[in-house]
Amino acid sequence: MAALLSLFASGLHADTLKATLVETGQVLTVLDMPQGATWCVLWNHSVQGFEVSDCYANRDGTMVLVRSHLPDFAAGLDHIPGRGRQISDGQGGYWIEDIDEAVPGNAYIMRPGAGHVDHRINTAETEVSLSALAPRARVRISLTGTDQP
């Protein structure tokens, strides 16, 4: 609580990461995401079963895609030359580092997979399964300021 009060006293505002149902606006989760904070959206590949991740950061109130991890070249997902740097993860997969792309409108819509796919938001403090909360529903993930909807 003291850290949050310190943010407001310094004139900065804490941002929040929200997941809401597109059709109804129902809030599935709200996570504190102050300037510099990072989070990943994780899921299990629907065929191969291994974990894939897209990682983001709050940079001055902007949602920025920072890096992605693909643990197998057979995933059907690929690196696009000129979009970050592809480096080995040492276990047969790879990281795409330094993507550094702002997400248009600070939000995107996804459809969490059901069952073993288990789309989830992961932070240093918590993990929230969007698949458990809204399997196959259209979910909006957005970074908003405390004074924004």
Phi and psi in radians as a Rosetta constraint file:
Dihedral C 1 N 2 CA 2 C 2 CIRCULARHARMONIC -1.082 0.35
Dihedral N 2 CA 2 C 2 N 3 CIRCULARHARMONIC -0.661 0.35
Dihedral C 2 N 3 CA 3 C 3 CIRCULARHARMONIC -1.146 0.35
Dihedral N 3 CA 3 C 3 N 4 CIRCULARHARMONIC -0.686 0.35
Dihedral C 3 N 4 CA 4 C 4 CIRCULARHARMONIC -1.165 0.35
Dihedral N 4 CA 4 C 4 N 5 CIRCULARHARMONIC -0.768 0.35
Dihedral C 4 N 5 CA 5 C 5 CIRCULARHARMONIC -1.085 0.35
Dihedral N 5 CA 5 C 5 N 6 CIRCULARHARMONIC -0.638 0.35
Dihedral C 5 N 6 CA 6 C 6 CIRCULARHARMONIC -1.101 0.35
Dihedral N 6 CA 6 C 6 N 7 CIRCULARHARMONIC -0.676 0.35
Dihedral C 6 N 7 CA 7 C 7 CIRCULARHARMONIC -1.077 0.35
Dihedral N 7 CA 7 C 7 N 8 CIRCULARHARMONIC -0.793 0.35
Dihedral C 7 N 8 CA 8 C 8 CIRCULARHARMONIC -1.196 0.35
Dihedral N 8 CA 8 C 8 N 9 CIRCULARHARMONIC -0.671 0.35
Dihedral C 8 N 9 CA 9 C 9 CIRCULARHARMONIC -1.132 0.35
Dihedral N 9 CA 9 C 9 N 10 CIRCULARHARMONIC -0.543 0.35
Dihedral C 9 N 10 CA 10 C 10 CIRCULARHARMONIC -1.414 0.35
Dihedral N 10 CA 10 C 10 N 11 CIRCULARHARMONIC -0.047 0.35
Dihedral C 10 N 11 CA 11 C 11 CIRCULARHARMONIC 1.581 0.35
Dihedral N 11 CA 11 C 11 N 12 CIRCULARHARMONIC -0.074 0.35
Dihedral C 11 N 12 CA 12 C 12 CIRCULARHARMONIC -1.544 0.35
Dihedral N 12 CA 12 C 12 N 13 CIRCULARHARMONIC 2.689 0.35
Dihedral C 12 N 13 CA 13 C 13 CIRCULARHARMONIC -1.999 0.35
Dihedral N 13 CA 13 C 13 N 14 CIRCULARHARMONIC 2.518 0.35
Dihedral C 13 N 14 CA 14 C 14 CIRCULARHARMONIC -1.369 0.35
Dihedral N 14 CA 14 C 14 N 15 CIRCULARHARMONIC 2.473 0.35
Dihedral C 14 N 15 CA 15 C 15 CIRCULARHARMONIC -1.755 0.35
Dihedral N 15 CA 15 C 15 N 16 CIRCULARHARMONIC 2.851 0.35
Dihedral C 15 N 16 CA 16 C 16 CIRCULARHARMONIC -2.222 0.35
Dihedral N 16 CA 16 C 16 N 17 CIRCULARHARMONIC 2.560 0.35
Dihedral C 16 N 17 CA 17 C 17 CIRCULARHARMONIC -1.795 0.35
Dihedral N 17 CA 17 C 17 N 18 CIRCULARHARMONIC 2.159 0.35
Dihedral C 17 N 18 CA 18 C 18 CIRCULARHARMONIC -2.086 0.35
Dihedral N 18 CA 18 C 18 N 19 CIRCULARHARMONIC 2.500 0.35
Dihedral C 18 N 19 CA 19 C 19 CIRCULARHARMONIC -2.073 0.35
Dihedral N 19 CA 19 C 19 N 20 CIRCULARHARMONIC 2.145 0.35
Dihedral C 19 N 20 CA 20 C 20 CIRCULARHARMONIC -2.308 0.35
Dihedral N 20 CA 20 C 20 N 21 CIRCULARHARMONIC 2.686 0.35
Dihedral C 20 N 21 CA 21 C 21 CIRCULARHARMONIC -1.296 0.35
Dihedral N 21 CA 21 C 21 N 22 CIRCULARHARMONIC 2.262 0.35
Dihedral C 21 N 22 CA 22 C 22 CIRCULARHARMONIC -1.101 0.35
Dihedral N 22 CA 22 C 22 N 23 CIRCULARHARMONIC -0.777 0.35
Dihedral C 22 N 23 CA 23 C 23 CIRCULARHARMONIC -1.170 0.35
Dihedral N 23 CA 23 C 23 N 24 CIRCULARHARMONIC -0.618 0.35
Dihedral C 23 N 24 CA 24 C 24 CIRCULARHARMONIC -2.049 0.35
Dihedral N 24 CA 24 C 24 N 25 CIRCULARHARMONIC -0.317 0.35
Dihedral C 24 N 25 CA 25 C 25 CIRCULARHARMONIC 1.431 0.35
Dihedral N 25 CA 25 C 25 N 26 CIRCULARHARMONIC 0.003 0.35
Dihedral C 25 N 26 CA 26 C 26 CIRCULARHARMONIC -0.994 0.35
Dihedral N 26 CA 26 C 26 N 27 CIRCULARHARMONIC 2.291 0.35
Dihedral C 26 N 27 CA 27 C 27 CIRCULARHARMONIC -1.417 0.35
Dihedral N 27 CA 27 C 27 N 28 CIRCULARHARMONIC 2.162 0.35
Dihedral C 27 N 28 CA 28 C 28 CIRCULARHARMONIC -1.573 0.35
Dihedral N 28 CA 28 C 28 N 29 CIRCULARHARMONIC -0.699 0.35
Dihedral C 28 N 29 CA 29 C 29 CIRCULARHARMONIC -2.777 0.35
Dihedral N 29 CA 29 C 29 N 30 CIRCULARHARMONIC 2.629 0.35
Dihedral C 29 N 30 CA 30 C 30 CIRCULARHARMONIC -2.316 0.35
Dihedral N 30 CA 30 C 30 N 31 CIRCULARHARMONIC 2.181 0.35
Dihedral C 30 N 31 CA 31 C 31 CIRCULARHARMONIC -2.156 0.35
Dihedral N 31 CA 31 C 31 N 32 CIRCULARHARMONIC 2.360 0.35
Dihedral C 31 N 32 CA 32 C 32 CIRCULARHARMONIC -1.102 0.35
Dihedral N 32 CA 32 C 32 N 33 CIRCULARHARMONIC 2.306 0.35
Dihedral C 32 N 33 CA 33 C 33 CIRCULARHARMONIC -2.491 0.35
Dihedral N 33 CA 33 C 33 N 34 CIRCULARHARMONIC 1.244 0.35
Dihedral C 33 N 34 CA 34 C 34 CIRCULARHARMONIC -1.163 0.35
Dihedral N 34 CA 34 C 34 N 35 CIRCULARHARMONIC 2.892 0.35
Dihedral C 34 N 35 CA 35 C 35 CIRCULARHARMONIC -0.780 0.35
Dihedral N 35 CA 35 C 35 N 36 CIRCULARHARMONIC 2.271 0.35
Dihedral C 35 N 36 CA 36 C 36 CIRCULARHARMONIC 1.556 0.35
Dihedral N 36 CA 36 C 36 N 37 CIRCULARHARMONIC -0.245 0.35
Dihedral C 36 N 37 CA 37 C 37 CIRCULARHARMONIC -1.198 0.35
Dihedral N 37 CA 37 C 37 N 38 CIRCULARHARMONIC 2.683 0.35
Dihedral C 37 N 38 CA 38 C 38 CIRCULARHARMONIC -2.233 0.35
Dihedral N 38 CA 38 C 38 N 39 CIRCULARHARMONIC 2.729 0.35
Dihedral C 38 N 39 CA 39 C 39 CIRCULARHARMONIC -2.698 0.35
Dihedral N 39 CA 39 C 39 N 40 CIRCULARHARMONIC 2.826 0.35
Dihedral C 39 N 40 CA 40 C 40 CIRCULARHARMONIC -2.241 0.35
Dihedral N 40 CA 40 C 40 N 41 CIRCULARHARMONIC 2.584 0.35
Dihedral C 40 N 41 CA 41 C 41 CIRCULARHARMONIC -1.782 0.35
Dihedral N 41 CA 41 C 41 N 42 CIRCULARHARMONIC 2.085 0.35
Dihedral C 41 N 42 CA 42 C 42 CIRCULARHARMONIC -1.958 0.35
Dihedral N 42 CA 42 C 42 N 43 CIRCULARHARMONIC 2.612 0.35
Dihedral C 42 N 43 CA 43 C 43 CIRCULARHARMONIC -2.766 0.35
Dihedral N 43 CA 43 C 43 N 44 CIRCULARHARMONIC 2.833 0.35
Dihedral C 43 N 44 CA 44 C 44 CIRCULARHARMONIC -1.717 0.35
Dihedral N 44 CA 44 C 44 N 45 CIRCULARHARMONIC 2.252 0.35
Dihedral C 44 N 45 CA 45 C 45 CIRCULARHARMONIC -0.940 0.35
Dihedral N 45 CA 45 C 45 N 46 CIRCULARHARMONIC 2.324 0.35
Dihedral C 45 N 46 CA 46 C 46 CIRCULARHARMONIC -1.144 0.35
Dihedral N 46 CA 46 C 46 N 47 CIRCULARHARMONIC -0.448 0.35
Dihedral C 46 N 47 CA 47 C 47 CIRCULARHARMONIC -1.799 0.35
Dihedral N 47 CA 47 C 47 N 48 CIRCULARHARMONIC -0.919 0.35
Dihedral C 47 N 48 CA 48 C 48 CIRCULARHARMONIC -1.391 0.35
Dihedral N 48 CA 48 C 48 N 49 CIRCULARHARMONIC -0.442 0.35
Dihedral C 48 N 49 CA 49 C 49 CIRCULARHARMONIC 1.523 0.35
Dihedral N 49 CA 49 C 49 N 50 CIRCULARHARMONIC -0.174 0.35
Dihedral C 49 N 50 CA 50 C 50 CIRCULARHARMONIC -1.394 0.35
Dihedral N 50 CA 50 C 50 N 51 CIRCULARHARMONIC 2.794 0.35
Dihedral C 50 N 51 CA 51 C 51 CIRCULARHARMONIC -1.393 0.35
Dihedral N 51 CA 51 C 51 N 52 CIRCULARHARMONIC 2.350 0.35
Dihedral C 51 N 52 CA 52 C 52 CIRCULARHARMONIC -2.068 0.35
Dihedral N 52 CA 52 C 52 N 53 CIRCULARHARMONIC 2.613 0.35
Dihedral C 52 N 53 CA 53 C 53 CIRCULARHARMONIC -2.507 0.35
Dihedral N 53 CA 53 C 53 N 54 CIRCULARHARMONIC 2.512 0.35
Dihedral C 53 N 54 CA 54 C 54 CIRCULARHARMONIC -2.094 0.35
Dihedral N 54 CA 54 C 54 N 55 CIRCULARHARMONIC 2.203 0.35
Dihedral C 54 N 55 CA 55 C 55 CIRCULARHARMONIC -2.019 0.35
Dihedral N 55 CA 55 C 55 N 56 CIRCULARHARMONIC 2.437 0.35
Dihedral C 55 N 56 CA 56 C 56 CIRCULARHARMONIC -2.191 0.35
Dihedral N 56 CA 56 C 56 N 57 CIRCULARHARMONIC 2.881 0.35
Dihedral C 56 N 57 CA 57 C 57 CIRCULARHARMONIC -2.439 0.35
Dihedral N 57 CA 57 C 57 N 58 CIRCULARHARMONIC 2.646 0.35
Dihedral C 57 N 58 CA 58 C 58 CIRCULARHARMONIC -1.582 0.35
Dihedral N 58 CA 58 C 58 N 59 CIRCULARHARMONIC 1.869 0.35
Dihedral C 58 N 59 CA 59 C 59 CIRCULARHARMONIC -1.970 0.35
Dihedral N 59 CA 59 C 59 N 60 CIRCULARHARMONIC 1.795 0.35
Dihedral C 59 N 60 CA 60 C 60 CIRCULARHARMONIC 0.951 0.35
Dihedral N 60 CA 60 C 60 N 61 CIRCULARHARMONIC 0.707 0.35
Dihedral C 60 N 61 CA 61 C 61 CIRCULARHARMONIC 1.448 0.35
Dihedral N 61 CA 61 C 61 N 62 CIRCULARHARMONIC 0.122 0.35
Dihedral C 61 N 62 CA 62 C 62 CIRCULARHARMONIC -1.937 0.35
Dihedral N 62 CA 62 C 62 N 63 CIRCULARHARMONIC 2.306 0.35
Dihedral C 62 N 63 CA 63 C 63 CIRCULARHARMONIC -1.331 0.35
Dihedral N 63 CA 63 C 63 N 64 CIRCULARHARMONIC 2.113 0.35
Dihedral C 63 N 64 CA 64 C 64 CIRCULARHARMONIC -2.156 0.35
Dihedral N 64 CA 64 C 64 N 65 CIRCULARHARMONIC 2.205 0.35
Dihedral C 64 N 65 CA 65 C 65 CIRCULARHARMONIC -1.314 0.35
Dihedral N 65 CA 65 C 65 N 66 CIRCULARHARMONIC 2.068 0.35
Dihedral C 65 N 66 CA 66 C 66 CIRCULARHARMONIC -1.741 0.35
Dihedral N 66 CA 66 C 66 N 67 CIRCULARHARMONIC -0.813 0.35
Dihedral C 66 N 67 CA 67 C 67 CIRCULARHARMONIC -2.744 0.35
Dihedral N 67 CA 67 C 67 N 68 CIRCULARHARMONIC 2.799 0.35
Dihedral C 67 N 68 CA 68 C 68 CIRCULARHARMONIC -2.395 0.35
Dihedral N 68 CA 68 C 68 N 69 CIRCULARHARMONIC 2.612 0.35
Dihedral C 68 N 69 CA 69 C 69 CIRCULARHARMONIC -2.143 0.35
Dihedral N 69 CA 69 C 69 N 70 CIRCULARHARMONIC 2.274 0.35
Dihedral C 69 N 70 CA 70 C 70 CIRCULARHARMONIC -2.235 0.35
Dihedral N 70 CA 70 C 70 N 71 CIRCULARHARMONIC 1.951 0.35
Dihedral C 70 N 71 CA 71 C 71 CIRCULARHARMONIC -1.410 0.35
Dihedral N 71 CA 71 C 71 N 72 CIRCULARHARMONIC 0.049 0.35
Dihedral C 71 N 72 CA 72 C 72 CIRCULARHARMONIC -2.768 0.35
Dihedral N 72 CA 72 C 72 N 73 CIRCULARHARMONIC 2.373 0.35
Dihedral C 72 N 73 CA 73 C 73 CIRCULARHARMONIC -1.242 0.35
Dihedral N 73 CA 73 C 73 N 74 CIRCULARHARMONIC -0.223 0.35
Dihedral C 73 N 74 CA 74 C 74 CIRCULARHARMONIC -1.470 0.35
Dihedral N 74 CA 74 C 74 N 75 CIRCULARHARMONIC 0.032 0.35
Dihedral C 74 N 75 CA 75 C 75 CIRCULARHARMONIC -1.209 0.35
Dihedral N 75 CA 75 C 75 N 76 CIRCULARHARMONIC -0.267 0.35
Dihedral C 75 N 76 CA 76 C 76 CIRCULARHARMONIC 1.474 0.35
Dihedral N 76 CA 76 C 76 N 77 CIRCULARHARMONIC 0.001 0.35
Dihedral C 76 N 77 CA 77 C 77 CIRCULARHARMONIC -1.807 0.35
Dihedral N 77 CA 77 C 77 N 78 CIRCULARHARMONIC 2.603 0.35
Dihedral C 77 N 78 CA 78 C 78 CIRCULARHARMONIC -2.555 0.35
Dihedral N 78 CA 78 C 78 N 79 CIRCULARHARMONIC 2.808 0.35
Dihedral C 78 N 79 CA 79 C 79 CIRCULARHARMONIC -1.483 0.35
Dihedral N 79 CA 79 C 79 N 80 CIRCULARHARMONIC 2.396 0.35
Dihedral C 79 N 80 CA 80 C 80 CIRCULARHARMONIC -1.763 0.35
Dihedral N 80 CA 80 C 80 N 81 CIRCULARHARMONIC 2.033 0.35
Dihedral C 80 N 81 CA 81 C 81 CIRCULARHARMONIC -0.926 0.35
Dihedral N 81 CA 81 C 81 N 82 CIRCULARHARMONIC 2.391 0.35
Dihedral C 81 N 82 CA 82 C 82 CIRCULARHARMONIC 1.570 0.35
Dihedral N 82 CA 82 C 82 N 83 CIRCULARHARMONIC -0.106 0.35
Dihedral C 82 N 83 CA 83 C 83 CIRCULARHARMONIC -2.003 0.35
Dihedral N 83 CA 83 C 83 N 84 CIRCULARHARMONIC 1.479 0.35
Dihedral C 83 N 84 CA 84 C 84 CIRCULARHARMONIC 1.399 0.35
Dihedral N 84 CA 84 C 84 N 85 CIRCULARHARMONIC -3.066 0.35
Dihedral C 84 N 85 CA 85 C 85 CIRCULARHARMONIC -2.028 0.35
Dihedral N 85 CA 85 C 85 N 86 CIRCULARHARMONIC 2.267 0.35
Dihedral C 85 N 86 CA 86 C 86 CIRCULARHARMONIC -1.547 0.35
Dihedral N 86 CA 86 C 86 N 87 CIRCULARHARMONIC 2.187 0.35
Dihedral C 86 N 87 CA 87 C 87 CIRCULARHARMONIC -2.334 0.35
Dihedral N 87 CA 87 C 87 N 88 CIRCULARHARMONIC 2.595 0.35
Dihedral C 87 N 88 CA 88 C 88 CIRCULARHARMONIC -1.151 0.35
Dihedral N 88 CA 88 C 88 N 89 CIRCULARHARMONIC 2.514 0.35
Dihedral C 88 N 89 CA 89 C 89 CIRCULARHARMONIC -1.601 0.35
Dihedral N 89 CA 89 C 89 N 90 CIRCULARHARMONIC 0.023 0.35
Dihedral C 89 N 90 CA 90 C 90 CIRCULARHARMONIC 1.371 0.35
Dihedral N 90 CA 90 C 90 N 91 CIRCULARHARMONIC 0.036 0.35
Dihedral C 90 N 91 CA 91 C 91 CIRCULARHARMONIC -2.288 0.35
Dihedral N 91 CA 91 C 91 N 92 CIRCULARHARMONIC 0.409 0.35
Dihedral C 91 N 92 CA 92 C 92 CIRCULARHARMONIC 1.685 0.35
Dihedral N 92 CA 92 C 92 N 93 CIRCULARHARMONIC -0.110 0.35
Dihedral C 92 N 93 CA 93 C 93 CIRCULARHARMONIC -2.016 0.35
Dihedral N 93 CA 93 C 93 N 94 CIRCULARHARMONIC -2.806 0.35
Dihedral C 93 N 94 CA 94 C 94 CIRCULARHARMONIC -2.723 0.35
Dihedral N 94 CA 94 C 94 N 95 CIRCULARHARMONIC 2.733 0.35
Dihedral C 94 N 95 CA 95 C 95 CIRCULARHARMONIC -1.796 0.35
Dihedral N 95 CA 95 C 95 N 96 CIRCULARHARMONIC 2.504 0.35
Dihedral C 95 N 96 CA 96 C 96 CIRCULARHARMONIC -1.881 0.35
Dihedral N 96 CA 96 C 96 N 97 CIRCULARHARMONIC 1.883 0.35
Dihedral C 96 N 97 CA 97 C 97 CIRCULARHARMONIC -1.714 0.35
Dihedral N 97 CA 97 C 97 N 98 CIRCULARHARMONIC 2.810 0.35
Dihedral C 97 N 98 CA 98 C 98 CIRCULARHARMONIC 1.017 0.35
Dihedral N 98 CA 98 C 98 N 99 CIRCULARHARMONIC 0.673 0.35
Dihedral C 98 N 99 CA 99 C 99 CIRCULARHARMONIC -1.170 0.35
Dihedral N 99 CA 99 C 99 N 100 CIRCULARHARMONIC -0.885 0.35
Dihedral C 99 N 100 CA 100 C 100 CIRCULARHARMONIC 0.875 0.35
Dihedral N 100 CA 100 C 100 N 101 CIRCULARHARMONIC 0.915 0.35
Dihedral C 100 N 101 CA 101 C 101 CIRCULARHARMONIC -1.946 0.35
Dihedral N 101 CA 101 C 101 N 102 CIRCULARHARMONIC 2.194 0.35
Dihedral C 101 N 102 CA 102 C 102 CIRCULARHARMONIC -1.190 0.35
Dihedral N 102 CA 102 C 102 N 103 CIRCULARHARMONIC 2.425 0.35
Dihedral C 102 N 103 CA 103 C 103 CIRCULARHARMONIC -1.466 0.35
Dihedral N 103 CA 103 C 103 N 104 CIRCULARHARMONIC 2.087 0.35
Dihedral C 103 N 104 CA 104 C 104 CIRCULARHARMONIC -0.941 0.35
Dihedral N 104 CA 104 C 104 N 105 CIRCULARHARMONIC 2.266 0.35
Dihedral C 104 N 105 CA 105 C 105 CIRCULARHARMONIC 1.231 0.35
Dihedral N 105 CA 105 C 105 N 106 CIRCULARHARMONIC 0.175 0.35
Dihedral C 105 N 106 CA 106 C 106 CIRCULARHARMONIC 1.002 0.35
Dihedral N 106 CA 106 C 106 N 107 CIRCULARHARMONIC 0.472 0.35
Dihedral C 106 N 107 CA 107 C 107 CIRCULARHARMONIC -2.776 0.35
Dihedral N 107 CA 107 C 107 N 108 CIRCULARHARMONIC 2.718 0.35
Dihedral C 107 N 108 CA 108 C 108 CIRCULARHARMONIC -2.617 0.35
Dihedral N 108 CA 108 C 108 N 109 CIRCULARHARMONIC 2.814 0.35
Dihedral C 108 N 109 CA 109 C 109 CIRCULARHARMONIC -1.933 0.35
Dihedral N 109 CA 109 C 109 N 110 CIRCULARHARMONIC 2.365 0.35
Dihedral C 109 N 110 CA 110 C 110 CIRCULARHARMONIC -2.380 0.35
Dihedral N 110 CA 110 C 110 N 111 CIRCULARHARMONIC 2.901 0.35
Dihedral C 110 N 111 CA 111 C 111 CIRCULARHARMONIC -2.130 0.35
Dihedral N 111 CA 111 C 111 N 112 CIRCULARHARMONIC 1.753 0.35
Dihedral C 111 N 112 CA 112 C 112 CIRCULARHARMONIC -1.041 0.35
Dihedral N 112 CA 112 C 112 N 113 CIRCULARHARMONIC 2.342 0.35
Dihedral C 112 N 113 CA 113 C 113 CIRCULARHARMONIC -1.251 0.35
Dihedral N 113 CA 113 C 113 N 114 CIRCULARHARMONIC 2.678 0.35
Dihedral C 113 N 114 CA 114 C 114 CIRCULARHARMONIC -1.550 0.35
Dihedral N 114 CA 114 C 114 N 115 CIRCULARHARMONIC 2.875 0.35
Dihedral C 114 N 115 CA 115 C 115 CIRCULARHARMONIC 1.051 0.35
Dihedral N 115 CA 115 C 115 N 116 CIRCULARHARMONIC -2.269 0.35
Dihedral C 115 N 116 CA 116 C 116 CIRCULARHARMONIC -1.164 0.35
Dihedral N 116 CA 116 C 116 N 117 CIRCULARHARMONIC -0.307 0.35
Dihedral C 116 N 117 CA 117 C 117 CIRCULARHARMONIC -1.105 0.35
Dihedral N 117 CA 117 C 117 N 118 CIRCULARHARMONIC -0.770 0.35
Dihedral C 117 N 118 CA 118 C 118 CIRCULARHARMONIC 0.791 0.35
Dihedral N 118 CA 118 C 118 N 119 CIRCULARHARMONIC 1.169 0.35
Dihedral C 118 N 119 CA 119 C 119 CIRCULARHARMONIC -1.129 0.35
Dihedral N 119 CA 119 C 119 N 120 CIRCULARHARMONIC 2.309 0.35
Dihedral C 119 N 120 CA 120 C 120 CIRCULARHARMONIC -2.607 0.35
Dihedral N 120 CA 120 C 120 N 121 CIRCULARHARMONIC 2.697 0.35
Dihedral C 120 N 121 CA 121 C 121 CIRCULARHARMONIC -1.734 0.35
Dihedral N 121 CA 121 C 121 N 122 CIRCULARHARMONIC 2.254 0.35
Dihedral C 121 N 122 CA 122 C 122 CIRCULARHARMONIC -2.139 0.35
Dihedral N 122 CA 122 C 122 N 123 CIRCULARHARMONIC 2.226 0.35
Dihedral C 122 N 123 CA 123 C 123 CIRCULARHARMONIC -2.131 0.35
Dihedral N 123 CA 123 C 123 N 124 CIRCULARHARMONIC 3.108 0.35
Dihedral C 123 N 124 CA 124 C 124 CIRCULARHARMONIC -1.093 0.35
Dihedral N 124 CA 124 C 124 N 125 CIRCULARHARMONIC -0.454 0.35
Dihedral C 124 N 125 CA 125 C 125 CIRCULARHARMONIC -1.759 0.35
Dihedral N 125 CA 125 C 125 N 126 CIRCULARHARMONIC -0.441 0.35
Dihedral C 125 N 126 CA 126 C 126 CIRCULARHARMONIC -2.707 0.35
Dihedral N 126 CA 126 C 126 N 127 CIRCULARHARMONIC 2.924 0.35
Dihedral C 126 N 127 CA 127 C 127 CIRCULARHARMONIC -2.415 0.35
Dihedral N 127 CA 127 C 127 N 128 CIRCULARHARMONIC 2.294 0.35
Dihedral C 127 N 128 CA 128 C 128 CIRCULARHARMONIC -2.118 0.35
Dihedral N 128 CA 128 C 128 N 129 CIRCULARHARMONIC 2.160 0.35
Dihedral C 128 N 129 CA 129 C 129 CIRCULARHARMONIC -1.491 0.35
Dihedral N 129 CA 129 C 129 N 130 CIRCULARHARMONIC 1.927 0.35
Dihedral C 129 N 130 CA 130 C 130 CIRCULARHARMONIC -1.256 0.35
Dihedral N 130 CA 130 C 130 N 131 CIRCULARHARMONIC -0.535 0.35
Dihedral C 130 N 131 CA 131 C 131 CIRCULARHARMONIC -1.123 0.35
Dihedral N 131 CA 131 C 131 N 132 CIRCULARHARMONIC -0.617 0.35
Dihedral C 131 N 132 CA 132 C 132 CIRCULARHARMONIC -1.249 0.35
Dihedral N 132 CA 132 C 132 N 133 CIRCULARHARMONIC -0.593 0.35
Dihedral C 132 N 133 CA 133 C 133 CIRCULARHARMONIC -1.482 0.35
Dihedral N 133 CA 133 C 133 N 134 CIRCULARHARMONIC -0.566 0.35
Dihedral C 133 N 134 CA 134 C 134 CIRCULARHARMONIC -2.691 0.35
Dihedral N 134 CA 134 C 134 N 135 CIRCULARHARMONIC 1.095 0.35
Dihedral C 134 N 135 CA 135 C 135 CIRCULARHARMONIC -1.049 0.35
Dihedral N 135 CA 135 C 135 N 136 CIRCULARHARMONIC 2.270 0.35
Dihedral C 135 N 136 CA 136 C 136 CIRCULARHARMONIC 1.146 0.35
Dihedral N 136 CA 136 C 136 N 137 CIRCULARHARMONIC 0.089 0.35
Dihedral C 136 N 137 CA 137 C 137 CIRCULARHARMONIC -1.507 0.35
Dihedral N 137 CA 137 C 137 N 138 CIRCULARHARMONIC 2.748 0.35
Dihedral C 137 N 138 CA 138 C 138 CIRCULARHARMONIC -1.378 0.35
Dihedral N 138 CA 138 C 138 N 139 CIRCULARHARMONIC 2.108 0.35
Dihedral C 138 N 139 CA 139 C 139 CIRCULARHARMONIC -2.098 0.35
Dihedral N 139 CA 139 C 139 N 140 CIRCULARHARMONIC 2.321 0.35
Dihedral C 139 N 140 CA 140 C 140 CIRCULARHARMONIC -1.742 0.35
Dihedral N 140 CA 140 C 140 N 141 CIRCULARHARMONIC 2.180 0.35
Dihedral C 140 N 141 CA 141 C 141 CIRCULARHARMONIC -1.864 0.35
Dihedral N 141 CA 141 C 141 N 142 CIRCULARHARMONIC 2.161 0.35
Dihedral C 141 N 142 CA 142 C 142 CIRCULARHARMONIC -2.435 0.35
Dihedral N 142 CA 142 C 142 N 143 CIRCULARHARMONIC 2.584 0.35
Dihedral C 142 N 143 CA 143 C 143 CIRCULARHARMONIC -1.856 0.35
Dihedral N 143 CA 143 C 143 N 144 CIRCULARHARMONIC 2.079 0.35
Dihedral C 143 N 144 CA 144 C 144 CIRCULARHARMONIC -2.298 0.35
Dihedral N 144 CA 144 C 144 N 145 CIRCULARHARMONIC 2.707 0.35
Dihedral C 144 N 145 CA 145 C 145 CIRCULARHARMONIC -1.336 0.35
Dihedral N 145 CA 145 C 145 N 146 CIRCULARHARMONIC 2.869 0.35
Dihedral C 145 N 146 CA 146 C 146 CIRCULARHARMONIC -1.139 0.35
Dihedral N 146 CA 146 C 146 N 147 CIRCULARHARMONIC -0.349 0.35
Dihedral C 146 N 147 CA 147 C 147 CIRCULARHARMONIC -1.700 0.35
Dihedral N 147 CA 147 C 147 N 148 CIRCULARHARMONIC 0.135 0.35
Dihedral C 147 N 148 CA 148 C 148 CIRCULARHARMONIC -1.962 0.35
Dihedral N 148 CA 148 C 148 N 149 CIRCULARHARMONIC 2.724 0.35
